């Protein structure tokens, strides 16, 4: 999602920044925009702030965890997640790179720099119309999902392999919960279901208004062409096919 090291090889998220700030600049004579960013990592079903500068100087075990709670109006709040002003493309990229520097990454049999966590880079946009008192707000979640990987491929024997298998278990479980929510939303739209299990995981709790709310959702599946990864490729394609059922 972040892409390569060169500007020409930048990924979907940096390109989204470019397009977003181009659109905001076109309307600056009519609307005054304020943009705020946060960057959340979900690792083993715990949330961490990737923009907390203190985290770069301390061991991961001492990082502050993010907690979720709802107010009386069912609005979700995230404690210990910092919010940063972000009114230029350069600032957005700087924040993205800052978070990526301390994100949980390790080598696996499928990927030498595999993301071992899900990450959500959120941009909150407030527009104040200059000719009136109208204020509009919107939110963009840019989600980088960790890749689903067969647990048995995570080597055997040593302590690092055991940790990798444990990470894979959490990754696969959270992706399964996401799939369950999407299927439940499809059934609800057809009148076959009432309850949607958003609370099964931190990720689905945070993304509930980007899945079943007033929103548009786009999913991009990254597939491997290596035959050694055939199982993962087929599994990802099937997951994407089921996600296609989601209608906002």
Secondary structure, DSSP 8 states (H G I E B T S, - for coil): --B-SSSTTB-HHHHHHHHHHHHHHHTTTTEEEEEEEEEEEEETTEEEETT-GGGGGS-GGGS-EEEEEE-TT--EEEET---EE--SHHHHHHHHHHHHHTS-EE--SS-TTEE-SEEEEEEEEEEEETTSS-EEEEEEEEEE------GGGS-SSSHHHHHHHHHHHHHHHHHHHHHHHHHHHHHHHTTS-S---GGGSHHHHHTHHHHSSS------------GGGHHHHHHHHHHHHHHTT---
